[in-house]
Amino acid sequence: MTSKGFTENTDNIETPNDINVSEKPLNPKKISSGRVDINVLKSKLEAQQGKEFRKNLFIFSFCVLLLGSIGIFLSL
């Protein structure tokens, strides 16, 4: 029985010779300045609060309707 060594299992892996690909930056997005428009932040916050208010209003009205229907059912 013969044992095969690692020298027989060699694979030649070639790397591409395209230099242009390696010169490209990893992140193609432009770096913007650290300034933020306060009006954009305020509008996003107001939109988020509006969605949250509508959700809370729906849950509250559902609970009131449920309690009212249970009260009417039990009073009969």
ABEGO torsion letter per residue (X at the ends): XBBBBAAAABBBBBBBABAAAAABBABABBBBBABBBAAAAAAAAAAAAAAAAAAAAAAAAAAAAAAAAAAAAAAX
